[in-house]
Amino acid sequence: MRIKKGFAILLAVMLLLTAGCATGDDEQKNEFPTKSIDMTVLFGAGGAADVIGRKLADGASKELGQPIVANVRTGGGGAVGYQYVLGTDPDGHSIVWNSTSISVTYHQGNMPAGQDYSAFRGVAKITEEASALAVKADAPWKDLKEFVEYAKANPGEVTVANSGVGSFNHLTAVAIEDALGVEFKHIPLDSKESVTAVLGGRADAMVNMAFDAIPQVEAGEMRALGIVGTERLEVMPDVPTMQEEGYDVDLLMWRGIAVPKDTPDEVVLELQEAFLKSANSKEFKDFAEKYSVTVAPTTGAEFDEYMAEQDEMIADIMEKIGLKKQ
């Protein structure tokens, strides 16, 4: 009888210990995040990418219960920031406000071989930014059709400013050039210089982020002929997309949250939920609209597929113009 009683007590103790271990495991699984999260921003403080990323992080931090600290790490077209994140522990506490720059930077040879977009895994794609083909308000071309007709009749004579050799705007200009079936004379300048070059008559047109063209269009100093984007912009409702005009140009500046590829699934899912809630909030959407940025959230799995598609497109364009090194 004593043996049976002793066995029963022992069994009860073992069950309590097992339950305690299970509870401990559950708590450990739900520990993330255990500290503040370091978000690498790849481009300059105060720019659209920086301020939108910080706004997104503010919303996500409330969901996660830990602060998300945005740190600007510039250099090498994004290479410095990407290298930093890849050098951290893949535990979800170091993330990057990723963008199209991962493909441009890698294929330019600024990243080590093998450290392309696939060195990361997507948490969530958040935004898309359209580009615009714009000319001076008093230019002879009233619409895209007239511009294309002139460019075809005068190959290599139409000067198009962009923000530097190998930049995203340069690649977009090349993609537009190919889609329109014309030949441009490309003038590499930075974004602000592109605007002044068109307004000063040193360039016939510019390909730049729509955000840079909008103030000039609203002031009546420029005319946008076409948008490279999935839909028309609310601030320029009369300007058609390239696809509406029958030209297959689908190169967008996208941004999203990414982590090193070995980050555990459960951590990625927690980050995904927090960032998607932030992105889908009215507060964030209203904020992004001020910068003419389209909020187009997707899951991490969808983001991975999208990055692969965009990377192939960018690699093809860069090879075509002799800038692809890997």
C-alpha positions in Angstrom: 0.0 0.0 0.0 2.8 2.4 0.9 4.6 1.5 -2.4 1.4 2.4 -4.3 1.0 5.6 -2.4 4.7 6.5 -2.9 4.4 5.8 -6.7 1.3 8.0 -6.9 3.1 10.9 -5.2 6.1 10.4 -7.5 3.8 10.4 -10.6 2.1 13.6 -9.4 5.5 15.3 -8.9 6.6 14.3 -12.4 3.4 15.6 -13.9 3.9 19.0 -12.2 7.5 19.2 -13.4 6.4 18.3 -16.9 3.7 21.0 -16.8 6.2 23.5 -15.5 8.6 22.7 -18.3 5.8 23.0 -20.9 4.8 26.4 -19.5 8.5 27.5 -19.6 8.8 26.4 -23.2 5.6 28.3 -24.1 6.9 31.4 -22.4 10.3 31.1 -24.2 8.5 30.9 -27.5 6.6 34.0 -26.7 9.6 35.9 -25.4 10.4 37.7 -28.7 11.2 40.5 -28.6 13.3 40.6 -25.4 14.8 44.0 -26.1 14.6 47.0 -28.5 14.8 46.2 -32.2 17.5 47.9 -34.3 16.1 49.0 -37.7 18.7 49.9 -40.3 17.7 52.8 -42.7 19.8 52.8 -45.8 19.5 56.4 -46.9 19.9 59.8 -45.4 18.2 61.1 -42.4 15.2 63.3 -43.1 14.5 61.9 -46.6 11.2 60.3 -47.5 12.5 56.8 -47.0 13.8 57.7 -43.5 10.7 59.5 -42.2 8.2 56.9 -43.6 10.3 54.1 -42.2 10.3 55.7 -38.7 6.5 56.2 -38.9 6.0 52.6 -39.8 8.3 51.5 -36.9 6.4 53.6 -34.4 3.2 51.7 -35.1 4.9 48.3 -35.1 6.7 48.9 -31.8 3.3 49.4 -30.1 2.3 45.9 -31.3 5.5 44.3 -30.3 5.8 46.0 -26.9 9.4 47.0 -27.5 10.9 50.1 -29.1 12.1 50.0 -32.7 15.1 52.3 -33.0 15.8 53.5 -36.5 19.5 53.9 -37.3 20.8 55.5 -40.5 23.6 53.5 -42.0 24.5 54.9 -45.4 27.2 54.1 -48.0 27.7 52.0 -51.1 24.2 52.5 -52.3 22.9 50.6 -49.3 25.8 48.1 -49.1 27.0 49.4 -45.7 23.6 48.9 -44.1 23.0 45.5 -45.7 26.4 44.2 -44.5 25.7 45.4 -41.0 22.4 43.6 -40.7 23.9 40.4 -42.2 26.6 40.5 -39.6 24.1 40.4 -36.7 22.5 37.5 -34.9 19.5 36.3 -37.0 17.1 36.5 -34.0 14.8 39.3 -35.2 16.3 42.1 -33.2 18.1 43.5 -36.2 16.0 44.4 -39.2 16.5 46.4 -42.4 14.1 48.9 -44.1 14.9 47.1 -47.4 14.3 48.5 -50.9 15.0 48.0 -54.6 18.6 49.0 -53.7 19.4 45.4 -52.6 19.3 44.3 -56.3 21.0 47.4 -57.7 23.8 47.4 -55.1 24.4 43.6 -55.5 24.6 43.6 -59.3 26.9 46.6 -59.3 29.3 44.5 -57.3 29.1 46.4 -54.1 28.1 43.3 -52.1 30.0 40.0 -51.8 29.0 37.2 -54.1 26.0 35.3 -52.7 24.8 38.3 -50.6 22.0 39.3 -52.9 18.3 39.6 -52.0 18.2 35.9 -51.1 20.6 36.5 -48.2 17.5 38.0 -46.5 14.0 36.9 -46.0 11.0 39.1 -46.3 8.9 40.1 -43.3 6.5 42.3 -45.2 6.5 44.5 -48.3 5.1 47.8 -47.3 5.2 50.5 -50.0 5.7 51.2 -53.6 6.9 54.5 -55.1 6.1 55.6 -58.6 8.5 57.3 -61.0 7.5 60.0 -63.4 8.7 61.1 -66.9 8.3 64.9 -66.9 9.2 67.8 -69.2 9.1 71.5 -68.8 5.6 73.0 -68.9 6.2 74.9 -72.2 7.8 71.9 -73.9 6.4 71.1 -77.4 5.1 67.7 -76.3 1.6 67.8 -74.8 1.4 64.1 -74.0 3.3 60.9 -74.1 2.3 60.1 -77.7 3.8 63.3 -79.0 6.9 62.7 -77.0 7.4 59.2 -78.3 6.8 60.3 -81.9 9.4 63.0 -81.6 11.9 60.6 -79.9 11.5 58.0 -82.6 12.0 60.6 -85.4 15.1 61.9 -83.6 17.0 59.0 -82.1 19.6 59.9 -79.5 18.7 63.5 -79.5 16.2 63.7 -76.6 18.1 64.3 -73.4 16.8 62.7 -70.3 18.2 63.6 -66.8 18.3 61.0 -64.0 19.9 60.7 -60.6 23.3 59.1 -61.6 24.7 56.2 -63.6 23.4 52.9 -62.1 20.9 54.7 -59.9 17.3 53.4 -59.7 16.1 56.4 -61.8 18.7 55.6 -64.4 17.5 52.0 -64.6 13.9 53.2 -64.8 14.8 55.6 -67.6 16.4 52.7 -69.5 13.3 50.6 -68.9 11.1 53.4 -70.3 13.4 53.8 -73.2 13.2 50.1 -74.1 9.4 50.0 -73.6 8.8 53.1 -75.8 11.2 51.8 -78.5 13.2 55.0 -78.6 16.8 56.0 -77.9 17.6 58.7 -75.2 20.7 60.6 -74.4 21.0 60.0 -70.7 22.4 62.8 -68.5 23.4 61.6 -65.0 22.6 64.1 -62.3 21.3 63.9 -58.8 17.5 64.3 -58.1 17.6 68.1 -57.5 19.9 68.8 -60.4 17.6 66.8 -62.7 14.8 69.2 -61.8 16.9 72.3 -62.4 18.3 70.9 -65.6 14.8 70.5 -67.1 13.6 73.9 -65.8 16.8 75.5 -67.1 16.6 73.9 -70.5 19.7 71.7 -70.1 17.6 68.6 -70.5 14.5 67.8 -72.4 13.0 65.5 -69.8 13.7 63.8 -66.5 12.9 60.4 -65.0 12.7 60.8 -61.3 10.6 59.7 -58.3 7.2 61.2 -58.7 7.6 62.9 -55.3 10.3 65.1 -56.9 8.1 66.0 -59.9 4.9 66.7 -58.1 5.8 70.2 -56.6 6.9 71.3 -60.1 3.8 70.1 -61.8 1.6 71.7 -59.1 3.5 75.0 -59.6 2.8 74.8 -63.3 6.5 74.6 -64.2 6.5 71.0 -65.4 4.3 68.6 -67.2 4.3 64.9 -66.3 3.8 62.7 -69.4 3.6 59.3 -67.8 3.8 57.5 -64.5 5.7 54.2 -63.9 3.4 52.7 -61.3 0.5 50.4 -60.8 -2.1 53.2 -60.7 -2.5 56.9 -61.3 -1.5 59.2 -58.5 -4.2 61.1 -56.6 -2.2 64.3 -56.8 -1.8 64.0 -60.6 -5.1 62.2 -61.7 -4.8 63.3 -65.3 -1.4 61.7 -65.8 -1.7 58.1 -67.2 0.5 55.2 -66.2 2.9 53.8 -68.8 0.9 50.6 -68.8 -2.4 52.4 -69.5 -0.6 53.8 -72.6 0.3 50.3 -73.7 4.0 50.3 -72.5 5.1 47.4 -70.3 7.2 49.2 -67.7 6.8 47.6 -64.2 9.9 48.8 -62.3 8.9 50.3 -59.0 10.8 51.5 -56.0 9.5 49.2 -53.3 10.3 49.2 -49.6 9.7 46.6 -46.9 11.1 45.0 -43.8 13.6 42.2 -44.1 15.8 40.1 -41.8 18.7 37.7 -42.3 17.5 34.5 -44.0 18.2 32.3 -40.9 15.8 34.2 -38.7 13.3 31.6 -37.2 9.8 31.4 -38.7 8.0 32.2 -35.5 10.0 35.4 -35.1 9.3 36.4 -38.7 5.6 35.8 -38.2 5.5 38.0 -35.1 7.3 40.8 -37.0 5.1 40.4 -40.0 1.9 40.7 -37.9 3.2 43.9 -36.2 4.4 45.6 -39.3 1.3 44.7 -41.4 -0.9 46.1 -38.6 1.1 49.3 -38.6 1.1 49.6 -42.5 -2.7 49.0 -42.7 -3.5 51.7 -40.1 -5.2 54.8 -41.3 -2.6 56.9 -39.5 0.2 55.4 -41.5 -1.7 55.5 -44.8 -2.5 59.1 -44.3 1.1 59.9 -43.5 2.5 58.0 -46.6 0.0 59.8 -48.8 1.7 63.1 -48.1 4.8 61.7 -49.8 2.8 60.2 -52.7 3.8 56.8 -51.6 1.4 53.9 -52.2 0.9 51.6 -49.3 0.7 48.1 -50.7 1.4 45.6 -47.9 2.1 41.9 -48.5 3.2 39.0 -46.4 6.8 37.9 -46.1 6.3 34.9 -48.4 4.8 37.2 -51.1 7.6 39.7 -50.5 10.2 37.0 -51.2 8.6 36.1 -54.5 8.3 39.8 -55.4 12.0 40.5 -54.6 13.0 37.6 -56.9 11.0 38.9 -59.8 12.3 42.5 -59.4 15.8 41.2 -59.0 15.6 39.4 -62.4 14.2 42.5 -64.0 16.9 44.8 -62.6 19.7 42.4 -63.5 18.5 42.3 -67.1 18.4 46.1 -67.4 21.9 46.4 -65.8 23.3 43.8 -68.2 21.9 45.6 -71.1 23.6 48.9 -70.3 26.9 47.2 -69.2 26.6 47.8 -65.5 26.0 44.3 -64.2 29.1 42.9 -62.5 27.6 39.8 -60.9 
